[in-house]
Amino acid sequence: MAWYAYCLTEHQSLPNGTRTRRPFLIEGVQGVNGAAVLSYPSGEFAVIVSECDHTIGELDQKAAIDHARVISGCFRNSTVLPFRFGTIFDTDDALRQAVRVNRRAFGISVPCERP
C-alpha cells in the first residue's frame, strides 16, 4: 500500500493520547482528494498519512490546499516537521525506512518529551 505523507509529529501529542503500533484514523480530518487521514506510528514519532492510489493523477492546487490544511491542524497540537507536497511512500517498509534513516535529524527538529 502506498502512503501520501503530510508531516511528522510526536506520537504522544496525537488526539487519542495513546501509543499504538498500527495506523489509526484521525477523526474529523480529510486529506488530499478527501482521503481519510491516519497516524502511522514509528517509535516516538508518528507520520501523518493518507492511503494513496498512484492512479489519482496529478496533484492540483486543491490538493496543495488540502495538504496544507492537514499540516495546519497538526500544528495546533504539537510541533511538526512537514513533508514536501506530493511526498508518497510506495510501501510500509519505505515509510518506516525513511523515518529510521532520518530519526536523528527528526529528533533535533521535533523534540520529543522523554519520561
Summary of the structure (lengths in Angstrom):
residues: 115
radius of gyration: 13.2
end to end distance: 33.7
largest distance: 44.0
contacts: 310
relative contact order: 0.26
helix: 36%
strand: 31%
